[in-house]
C-alpha cells in the first residue's frame, strides 16, 4: 500500500510540471510568432510604399520630360517656317490641346532676338529679346513686349539653351499673369532657342548665327507636380518637392501645411530622390505614417490566439500521455497496430498509382521497393535490388546530385529529368526525391510522373510564340526583344550594329494574279534563301506581310551596306515559278546604323521604315541608308498625307461599317438572335475600296485609331436597329478596339454616355481587344474592362495565341470570350500541332468559364472539327462573307453606280 502511494506521488507531481512547462513554452513561442508576424507585415507595407514612392518620382520626372517635348514640338514650327504669325501661333497652341494634356500650362511665348530695345526705352546698342508672340492671348497680354534681356537670370537661361540646344528650366517664381487670382502664384519656365528655318543647326557657331529668338513655356509648378502624382500616392503620402539647385532649399510643393517632412524613424517612413532636369535639381520627399493601429495587430493577435489554443491542447496532451504507464503502453500497442495497417494500405495504394513510386537505400542507391507502374515501365523483375535509382537518370550531373543526397539529412530533389532503363527509349518526367528515415536507416523516396506529351506541347507553344508560322523566321515580338537587347549592349559599350529593313516590290501583284497561297509560298522560299547569304549570327524576322528585318551586330556602315546589297542582288536574281507563270522578284531595303547610345526600338524601326520607303520612292529595287535629312522629308510627305486623308475621310463620311456573322456550333442558340462582328472600311476619293491593311497601320502609327474607334462606336450604337438587313434582333455585336483607345481615360465614359443616349443595352455589346495590346499594358486593360463590364458590356480577347503563349494571363483578364488566332484554324485539318493547340485553348477557356470563338473557318470540314473540339462559335468565309451593314447599303449602291 505504501509503495503504491509513493509511486502515485512520484508519477503525479512531474505530470503537472510537464503540462505547465509545455503550456508556458507554447505561449512564449506563440508570442514570438505574433511579434514576428507583425514585423513581417510592417516590412511588406514598407516595400509597397517604397515601390509607390518610386512610381511617384518616375511620374514627376516623366511629366517634366513631356513638358520639354511640348516646347520642342513648338520649336519645330519655327524650323519649318521663316515667318510665324500670331494667328499661326494661336492655331498651333489650339492644336496642342493644352487644356487636356497640360492643365498646368499657363502660356507659351516667343521672344524675338533684336538690336532695338523695348518700346519707350532708349537705344543702347545691346542685344534684346522682345516677347512678340504669346498663346493663349487671354490673360497673358501683359507679357507682350516684355524684354527678357532686362532679367539677367532669364537672359542667361536663354543663351545657355541656345548654345546647348536643350531645354533649360528656371527656378520657381511668381507668375505675373496670375496676380490677384486664387491659388499659389508658383511658376517655372522651360526654355528652348528658336533658329531660322532649315535643318537643325549642327554646332555652336551655327546655332549662334541662326538664332532668331527664345521660346518659353510657363507652368504652375504645384499643378504640374500634383497632376503627375498617382492618386494612391496622394492618398498615402505627404509629398514635398524642394528646389535644391546650388545648395538651395526652396519648397515647390507640399501637401502638408507644415513645411517639414516626417523623419524616417519609428513614427514614420521617408522616401526621397533627386530629379535633375533643365539645369535644375529637385528633391522629392514622400513621407507616410507607420501603421500602428489596432487593425495592424489583428492578424498577429489571431496568430497568438491560435498558438495559445495549440499550447493548451499540447499541455492537455502532455498530461494525458504522462497520466499512467498502462495507458501509454496500450496506446503504443494500438498505434503500432494502426501503423502496420496503414503501411499495408499504403503499399496497396501505391501499387495502384499511375505515378512511378520507388524506395531506395541511401547507402548504395539500390531499390528496396518499386510499385507496379514503375516495374512495368522499366521492366524491373521481382528483385528490385538489381536496379539503382541514380542509374535511371540520364543526365550525369543530376545522377551525382541524387547520390549525394545520402549524406544530406532533409535533402530534397524536384526537377524535370530524362529517365531511361537499359534497352529502352528515354522519356521526360518530373522526379521528386526526398531523404527519409525508415526503420532507423536512411532511404530515398522517389516519385516520377511522365510529362513527355506536355513538354512537347510546351516546346511547340514556345516556338509558336517566337517564330512566324509561315516562314519559320523570328516573329515581330521576338525580333523586337532581340533589338532591345542589342540596344542595351550598345549602351553598355558594346560593338556597333545595323538594322536592315526589307519590303518586296509589287508583292501585291502576285497575290492578286495567283492568289495568296502563291504569295505565301514566295515568302517561305525567300526565307530559306536568307540562310545561305547572311552571317550565322544575324537575326532574321518576318515583321508581317512581305516585310522582313535583319539585325547584324559588330559591323560598320560599309559592311552593312555591302550585306544589304548582296541580299538585294540575290532576291533580284530569283525567279519565282507558279502554275506555268514566272515572276521576277525585287526588294527595296533600308539600312539604319546602331552607332551610339540613347537609341530606342521605336525610333530605329521608324527610321528603317522611312529608309525603305525612300528606296521605293526613288525607283524600288535599291538600298537606301537612313539619314536625318531623309527622316524630315519623308515625315512631311507621308505622315501629313495619311493623317490628312484619314481626317478628310471622316469629315466627308467615306468610312463604312461592314459586318460578319458568327454562328454557334450548337444549334440550340440560333433562335436567340444574330451574333456579328463590325468591320471598318474606307472608300477613297474616287469611290474605290481601300484595304484596311493600308489605312489601319497608318492610323495606329499617327495616333488616329482612338478617333476612328469613337466613330465606329457612335455609328454602330446610333444605327443599332439598322445593322442587319434581315431585321433580326442583334444578340451580340462585337466592336474592335485598338490599344491606344482603351488607354484613353475618357473613352469608357464616352461609351457609357452613348449607350444611354441611344438606348442600347450594354449586354448586347462586346468589345474585342488583341492579346498583344492587353498584355502590353495589363493593369490599364484590366481597369478599362472592369469599368465597362460593371455596366454589363462583354469583352473578347482577339488573336489569342498569335504571339504570347499566354495561358497564364487569362486568369487575370476579365474577358468573356477568347478568339483563337486564325493561323491555327487555317491549318487545323493538316497540322497536328495546330489541332492540339486549338484543343488546349478550348479546354482551358472552358475551365475558366469562357466561350471560345474560332475565326478564319474556310470550309465545312474545319467547322466539323471545331464542333468536335467543343468550340462555341465559328467565324469565317465558310460561315458568312463580310457585307455592308443595312444603314450603309444605299451608300454602297451609289458608289457602285
Order of alpha helices (4+ residues) and beta strands (2+ residues): alpha-alpha-alpha-beta-beta-alpha-beta-beta-beta-alpha-beta-alpha-alpha-beta-beta-beta-beta-alpha-alpha-beta-beta-alpha-alpha-beta-beta-beta-alpha-alpha-beta-alpha-alpha-beta-beta-alpha-beta-beta-beta-alpha-beta-alpha-alpha-beta-beta-beta-alpha-alpha-beta-alpha-alpha-beta-alpha-alpha-beta-beta-alpha-alpha-beta-alpha-beta-beta-alpha
